[in-house]
Amino acid sequence: MPVQYYIFLSIALFCIGVMGVLMRRNAIIIFMCIELMLNAVNLLMVAFSKMWADAGKVDAGSAQLFVFFIMVVAAAEVAVGLAIITMVYRNTHSVDINILNRLKN
């Protein structure tokens, strides 16, 4: 399968994620769209790594190593983000982001 298909898939996933962040009001769906954008970038990095034949090298600049660290950071982000969303839900009984303006006061 040509690498261009992976690049087009990554661009499509990133655009879906951006549209979800801009159009939705539910905090959980926005959080999932941010994770979708992060995974689209990971797919793009691996596709470019394969395109430039970087997959066989064992140097510190390898894209696969960066993808691994991005996935570790994403796992930590999920844990912290869901904890924050859970606490907001406990305080407001809603996950609508418009309600968060009330928490300023």
BELQUI-V365745 format. One record per backbone hydrogen bond with DSSP energy under -1.0 kcal/mol. NH is the residue of the N-H (numbers start at 0). CO is the residue of the C=O. If there is no record, write none. Layout:
NH_CO + NH_CO
This chain:
6_2 + 7_3 + 8_4 + 9_5 + 10_6 + 11_7 + 12_8 + 13_9 + 14_10 + 15_11 + 16_12 + 17_13 + 18_14 + 19_15 + 20_16 + 21_17 + 22_18 + 23_19 + 26_94 + 29_25 + 30_26 + 31_27 + 32_28 + 33_29 + 34_30 + 35_31 + 36_32 + 37_33 + 38_34 + 39_35 + 40_36 + 41_37 + 42_38 + 43_39 + 44_40 + 45_41 + 46_42 + 47_43 + 48_44 + 49_45 + 50_46 + 51_47 + 52_49 + 53_48 + 61_58 + 65_61 + 66_62 + 67_63 + 68_64 + 69_65 + 70_66 + 71_67 + 72_68 + 73_69 + 74_70 + 75_71 + 76_72 + 77_73 + 78_74 + 79_75 + 80_76 + 81_77 + 82_78 + 83_79 + 84_80 + 85_81 + 86_82 + 87_83 + 88_84 + 89_85 + 90_86 + 91_87 + 92_88 + 96_24 + 100_97 + 101_98 + 103_100
